[in-house]
Amino acid sequence: MDTRSLGRSPLEVSVLAYGAWRLAGSEGKASIEGSAYGIRALHAAVDAGITFIDLADIYGGGRCEEIVGDALRQSPGLRQRLVIATKCGIRRSGDPTPQAPFRYDFSREHILRSVEVSLKRMGLHEIDLLMLHRPDYLMDPAEVAGVFVDLRQAGKVREFGVSNFTPSQVTALQKAFPHPLVVNQVEISLLQTATLDDGTLNQCLELGMSPMAWSPLGRGALVQDPGSLTDARQRRTAEALVAVARRLGTTPSVVALAWLLRHLSGIIPILGTCTPERIAEQALAATLPLSREDWYELLEASRGSRLP
Ligand SMILES: NC(=O)c1ccc[n+]([C@@H]2O[C@H](COP(=O)([O-])OP(=O)(O)OC[C@H]3O[C@@H](n4cnc5c(N)ncnc54)[C@H](OP(=O)(O)O)[C@@H]3O)[C@@H](O)[C@H]2O)c1
């Protein structure tokens, strides 16, 4: 699979990433299969040429990082082939005391503790990319920048990025941090096109950051049988994907991902399926060129009206 530089960093990543959010499966699946379900999916992604793995400390309550750690321990040499990203900054209710509410926490103490826990779960010395998961309304950019600098100097994290940040939040943090923030991971799909207009993708182009697209298939809604969808926008968009896919001799999933890859900012879609056959199929998006006409036809279907 083709690769690209991650933001303005020396890291080189596959043009598609693999998301580990669902690796622990449903409670039932996970308890029956242990790590096997997630490890199988991870290997399918690697076999398809994906070298960029997206995690978070809270995925599966920590299980997803452990599953990736298990996979790395089972396959010597795998670590060197992968760029491993994780996130911190969201705290569940009840952590650490029963009364604590669900919250965001970019305090120095929490970031440092979270990195230590992630390293331990995955059995790593160093995380390639650490992202702040969702903007903390109480963020102190100077405090965060200070922790990032210390983590970098300690050799625990190579590069830093953010997730779900507005352009002005990126600017505030970037002003305080002396190294380039390399990614902003946001929701982008044919069902979530706000970042085309709200400055997020333009800022990535301007600063040379890589946008990463989470839920690129609308959590699967874009690739369901259109007849089964009751939401009018989902149905219209899924129908348009079927029509374009038929014309191009491919599948709706591949077209939906190629639609993201076509944008000049270098969007990195994060695949979320745990089904090995779907991972192999979706990886084909990396080689599907989409014409300007196809791209706009799909945008129009998503918006439900002609552009102004
Ligand atoms: N930064 C953030 O705030 C944030 C938020 C959400 C997600 N993420 C990241 O983004 C990654 C991807 O998100 P996502 O999992 O929502 O991605 P997605 O690709 O939009 O949705 C994946 C879901 O769609 C289903 N699916 C995929 N292809 C299908 C097909 N052909 N037919 C029917 N169902 C299909 C999958 O089911 P099967 O597994 O059964 O195939 C899975 O349930 C996550 O793993 C995580 O790394 C980040």
The ligand as a Gaussian input file, in Angstrom:
#p B3LYP/6-31G(d) Opt

LIG

0 1
 N      -11.079000      10.148000      17.799000
 C      -12.315000       9.806000      18.059000
 O      -13.054000      10.496000      18.787000
 C      -12.862000       8.535000      17.453000
 C      -14.234000       8.234000      17.558000
 C      -14.691000       7.045000      16.952000
 C      -13.803000       6.203000      16.272000
 N      -12.469000       6.526000      16.214000
 C      -11.504000       5.675000      15.452000
 O      -12.036000       5.431000      14.169000
 C      -11.998000       4.024000      13.896000
 C      -13.080000       3.656000      12.904000
 O      -14.380000       4.006000      13.422000
 P      -15.639000       3.070000      13.104000
 O      -15.369000       1.706000      13.603000
 O      -16.868000       3.761000      13.550000
 O      -15.532000       3.023000      11.478000
 P      -16.589000       2.680000      10.335000
 O      -15.804000       1.995000       9.257000
 O      -17.354000       3.907000       9.985000
 O      -17.607000       1.644000      10.992000
 C      -17.231000       0.328000      11.312000
 C      -18.529000      -0.451000      11.540000
 O      -19.149000      -0.654000      10.275000
 C      -19.361000      -2.031000      10.065000
 N      -19.098000      -2.312000       8.651000
 C      -17.969000      -2.030000       7.958000
 N      -18.068000      -2.450000       6.682000
 C      -19.277000      -3.015000       6.558000
 C      -19.972000      -3.632000       5.470000
 N      -19.415000      -3.763000       4.263000
 N      -21.223000      -4.095000       5.702000
 C      -21.785000      -3.968000       6.923000
 N      -21.182000      -3.404000       8.007000
 C      -19.941000      -2.933000       7.816000
 C      -18.371000      -2.756000      10.963000
 O      -18.875000      -4.024000      11.322000
 P      -17.924000      -5.345000      11.386000
 O      -16.818000      -5.066000      12.349000
 O      -18.890000      -6.376000      11.888000
 O      -17.433000      -5.624000       9.989000
 C      -18.289000      -1.819000      12.152000
 O      -19.337000      -2.074000      13.065000
 C      -12.135000       3.388000      15.299000
 O      -11.649000       2.066000      15.348000
 C      -11.261000       4.320000      16.125000
 O       -9.901000       3.964000      15.955000
 C      -11.994000       7.679000      16.776000

